[in-house]
């Protein structure tokens, strides 16, 4: 696939993968992106996952048309991008490895490459590499989301090669909206590292960018301000929209029914609202939605003297991804000794800048007049918070 006359896409779709990083469902697969710049010198920008090595080498060779590889740019050492580094070095012994100092230090953990020190060109912030008409400027991006990461800016075509930044789940052959799967990818893969992402975005603001080429997902060519604005929100943990996510963890269905009714009442009051049942939905999608909205209501059953385990899993995931700057309301249910609220408060209390509303609701199996009144109070409180 041609990106420009001299820059080619040589990556591959993987539509057979069921779990990305052995944990995230990818019903529409994923793309492993790799790029080739053909100039006076030839540069390959990253390799791909071992699952598609044969196809990737065919793409590379077909676009090289017999030329040699002068440089392999190593943006990120995670195996879905680095699996073919040694194979490329063996096949093209004249190729130099261009990488950060941290990447050079880490590379022997993955491969034993002969004469590595003499083949490596270590670059730092602001260093450049001329390929002829095309020049790459290297921008360090440590902890986005590994410590060795760097991105590259090509000044002739004004392209940012953004590593895992601006990536998304889904194969390129899958025609689907960008935002939902990009959000799910960012929050779950990179979301913990908002500070480093924000730092990288500040660096990008000083560049004239016409195109963004990530290591997963489609190349972004139009309306780049839209993508940059979303990334700025995600990196600073700013909600995308004012609204409420209602999250249910119900054992026998009573708590779910209460949660659904509460969700409907919010909608009747013109509140932007979504509902998820975390006993059945994709947990990564639920986590991403929690970051989308400014508020959340958790409705949870008590189980074994604690909160029902799907809710505990959900809150632990939120905590690990840096959930913050949100308002949360609580509904607990328990037939004889409701304990879910206390357990939810304990976990939420460890999160930064999370406001827990005082108007919590306790239900004992089904609603009565007292708990119905408490739900009305919670509705008013979440609306006006």
BELZI-V273386 format. One record per residue. N is the residue number from 1. RES is the residue in one small letter. D_FIRST is the distance of its C-alpha to the first C-alpha in Angstrom with 2 decimals. Layout:
N/RES/D_FIRST ; N/RES/D_FIRST
This chain:
1/x/0.00 ; 2/x/3.79 ; 3/x/6.52 ; 4/x/9.22 ; 5/x/10.38 ; 6/x/11.10 ; 7/x/9.05 ; 8/x/5.83 ; 9/x/5.05 ; 10/x/6.96 ; 11/x/8.98 ; 12/x/10.57 ; 13/x/12.55 ; 14/x/16.29 ; 15/x/18.18 ; 16/x/21.30 ; 17/x/22.31 ; 18/x/25.40 ; 19/x/26.36 ; 20/x/24.30 ; 21/x/26.52 ; 22/x/28.91 ; 23/x/30.12 ; 24/x/27.68 ; 25/x/26.95 ; 26/x/23.34 ; 27/x/23.86 ; 28/x/20.23 ; 29/x/18.99 ; 30/x/16.93 ; 31/x/13.54 ; 32/x/13.70 ; 33/x/11.31 ; 34/x/10.95 ; 35/x/9.72 ; 36/x/10.36 ; 37/x/12.35 ; 38/x/13.43 ; 39/x/16.85 ; 40/x/20.37 ; 41/x/19.76 ; 42/x/16.73 ; 43/x/16.14 ; 44/x/14.44 ; 45/x/14.70 ; 46/x/16.06 ; 47/x/15.89 ; 48/x/15.94 ; 49/x/18.66 ; 50/x/20.57 ; 51/x/20.01 ; 52/x/16.53 ; 53/x/17.33 ; 54/x/17.09 ; 55/x/13.65 ; 56/x/12.45 ; 57/x/14.33 ; 58/x/12.90 ; 59/x/9.28 ; 60/x/11.06 ; 61/x/13.27 ; 62/x/11.01 ; 63/x/9.35 ; 64/x/12.91 ; 65/x/14.51 ; 66/x/17.78 ; 67/x/17.86 ; 68/x/19.50 ; 69/x/18.52 ; 70/x/20.87 ; 71/x/20.26 ; 72/x/19.15 ; 73/x/19.34 ; 74/x/20.95 ; 75/x/20.84 ; 76/x/22.34 ; 77/x/24.16 ; 78/x/24.04 ; 79/x/23.28 ; 80/x/20.16 ; 81/x/18.58 ; 82/x/20.93 ; 83/x/21.64 ; 84/x/20.13 ; 85/x/21.65 ; 86/x/24.53 ; 87/x/22.61 ; 88/x/20.36 ; 89/x/23.59 ; 90/x/25.30 ; 91/x/22.68 ; 92/x/22.30 ; 93/x/25.86 ; 94/x/25.48 ; 95/x/22.92 ; 96/x/24.56 ; 97/x/24.10 ; 98/x/23.94 ; 99/x/25.32 ; 100/x/28.10 ; 101/x/31.65 ; 102/x/31.67 ; 103/x/28.54 ; 104/x/30.30 ; 105/x/33.38 ; 106/x/31.63 ; 107/x/29.38 ; 108/x/32.32 ; 109/x/32.72 ; 110/x/29.49 ; 111/x/29.48 ; 112/x/31.93 ; 113/x/30.12 ; 114/x/32.42 ; 115/x/33.34 ; 116/x/31.38 ; 117/x/33.46 ; 118/x/32.89 ; 119/x/29.13 ; 120/x/28.71 ; 121/x/28.32 ; 122/x/29.59 ; 123/x/28.61 ; 124/x/30.36 ; 125/x/30.09 ; 126/x/29.21 ; 127/x/28.54 ; 128/x/25.97 ; 129/x/23.98 ; 130/x/23.35 ; 131/x/20.55 ; 132/x/21.75 ; 133/x/20.64 ; 134/x/18.83 ; 135/x/21.14 ; 136/x/20.70 ; 137/x/23.59 ; 138/x/24.37 ; 139/x/25.82 ; 140/x/27.72 ; 141/x/27.36 ; 142/x/29.95 ; 143/x/30.42 ; 144/x/27.21 ; 145/x/27.76 ; 146/x/28.63 ; 147/x/30.77 ; 148/x/28.46 ; 149/x/25.47 ; 150/x/24.13 ; 151/x/21.34 ; 152/x/19.96 ; 153/x/19.94 ; 154/x/18.25 ; 155/x/20.70 ; 156/x/19.19 ; 157/x/16.18 ; 158/x/18.29 ; 159/x/15.89 ; 160/x/17.55 ; 161/x/16.05 ; 162/x/18.41 ; 163/x/18.70 ; 164/x/20.11 ; 165/x/21.04 ; 166/x/19.52 ; 167/x/18.20 ; 168/x/18.90 ; 169/x/19.52 ; 170/x/17.61 ; 171/x/14.48 ; 172/x/11.42 ; 173/x/12.31 ; 174/x/15.71 ; 175/x/16.53 ; 176/x/19.33 ; 177/x/20.91 ; 178/x/19.84 ; 179/x/23.33 ; 180/x/25.16 ; 181/x/22.78 ; 182/x/22.02 ; 183/x/25.80 ; 184/x/26.47 ; 185/x/24.03 ; 186/x/25.46 ; 187/x/29.11 ; 188/x/29.16 ; 189/x/27.03 ; 190/x/27.65 ; 191/x/30.48 ; 192/x/33.33 ; 193/x/32.12 ; 194/x/32.44 ; 195/x/34.27 ; 196/x/31.66 ; 197/x/28.91 ; 198/x/31.18 ; 199/x/31.70 ; 200/x/27.99 ; 201/x/27.69 ; 202/x/30.59 ; 203/x/28.85 ; 204/x/25.73 ; 205/x/28.11 ; 206/x/28.84 ; 207/x/25.28 ; 208/x/23.70 ; 209/x/20.49 ; 210/x/18.04 ; 211/x/15.18 ; 212/x/15.41 ; 213/x/12.91 ; 214/x/14.86 ; 215/x/14.94 ; 216/x/15.14 ; 217/x/14.08 ; 218/x/12.04 ; 219/x/11.26 ; 220/x/14.45 ; 221/x/14.68 ; 222/x/17.93 ; 223/x/21.44 ; 224/x/21.04 ; 225/x/24.82 ; 226/x/24.79 ; 227/x/22.78 ; 228/x/24.82 ; 229/x/28.01 ; 230/x/27.34 ; 231/x/26.60 ; 232/x/29.79 ; 233/x/31.75 ; 234/x/30.47 ; 235/x/31.14 ; 236/x/34.65 ; 237/x/35.42 ; 238/x/36.06 ; 239/x/36.06 ; 240/x/33.51 ; 241/x/36.26 ; 242/x/40.00 ; 243/x/40.74 ; 244/x/41.91 ; 245/x/40.24 ; 246/x/42.87 ; 247/x/42.41 ; 248/x/44.56 ; 249/x/45.59 ; 250/x/48.21 ; 251/x/50.00 ; 252/x/51.87 ; 253/x/50.40 ; 254/x/53.09 ; 255/x/51.12 ; 256/x/48.01 ; 257/x/50.17 ; 258/x/51.55 ; 259/x/48.11 ; 260/x/46.83 ; 261/x/49.96 ; 262/x/49.53 ; 263/x/45.95 ; 264/x/47.25 ; 265/x/49.98 ; 266/x/47.51 ; 267/x/45.59 ; 268/x/48.94 ; 269/x/49.55 ; 270/x/46.28 ; 271/x/44.67 ; 272/x/40.88 ; 273/x/40.81 ; 274/x/38.69 ; 275/x/40.03 ; 276/x/38.85 ; 277/x/40.77 ; 278/x/39.81 ; 279/x/41.58 ; 280/x/38.86 ; 281/x/35.73 ; 282/x/32.83 ; 283/x/34.40 ; 284/x/31.25 ; 285/x/30.88 ; 286/x/34.55 ; 287/x/34.22 ; 288/x/31.36 ; 289/x/33.50 ; 290/x/36.45 ; 291/x/34.60 ; 292/x/33.59 ; 293/x/37.24 ; 294/x/40.14 ; 295/x/42.66 ; 296/x/43.06 ; 297/x/45.86 ; 298/x/46.23 ; 299/x/48.33 ; 300/x/49.24 ; 301/x/51.75 ; 302/x/54.00 ; 303/x/53.67 ; 304/x/55.85 ; 305/x/57.22 ; 306/x/53.79 ; 307/x/50.82 ; 308/x/48.92 ; 309/x/46.36 ; 310/x/43.15 ; 311/x/44.22 ; 312/x/44.95 ; 313/x/41.51 ; 314/x/39.94 ; 315/x/42.04 ; 316/x/41.43 ; 317/x/37.67 ; 318/x/38.17 ; 319/x/40.32 ; 320/x/37.88 ; 321/x/35.12 ; 322/x/37.53 ; 323/x/38.60 ; 324/x/40.78 ; 325/x/42.01 ; 326/x/42.70 ; 327/x/45.78 ; 328/x/46.61 ; 329/x/49.25 ; 330/x/50.66 ; 331/x/52.07 ; 332/x/53.62 ; 333/x/55.25 ; 334/x/57.74 ; 335/x/60.54 ; 336/x/63.10 ; 337/x/61.72 ; 338/x/58.60 ; 339/x/56.81 ; 340/x/53.18 ; 341/x/53.73 ; 342/x/55.12 ; 343/x/52.28 ; 344/x/49.63 ; 345/x/51.47 ; 346/x/51.60 ; 347/x/47.83 ; 348/x/47.07 ; 349/x/49.64 ; 350/x/47.55 ; 351/x/44.69 ; 352/x/44.54 ; 353/x/45.80 ; 354/x/45.97 ; 355/x/48.84 ; 356/x/50.52 ; 357/x/52.55 ; 358/x/56.24 ; 359/x/56.39 ; 360/x/55.34 ; 361/x/56.23 ; 362/x/57.99 ; 363/x/58.27 ; 364/x/60.41 ; 365/x/58.78 ; 366/x/59.02 ; 367/x/59.61 ; 368/x/63.13 ; 369/x/64.50 ; 370/x/64.02 ; 371/x/60.37 ; 372/x/59.63 ; 373/x/61.11 ; 374/x/59.02 ; 375/x/55.84 ; 376/x/56.88 ; 377/x/57.46 ; 378/x/54.03 ; 379/x/52.45 ; 380/x/54.25 ; 381/x/53.37 ; 382/x/49.60 ; 383/x/49.52 ; 384/x/51.35 ; 385/x/49.83
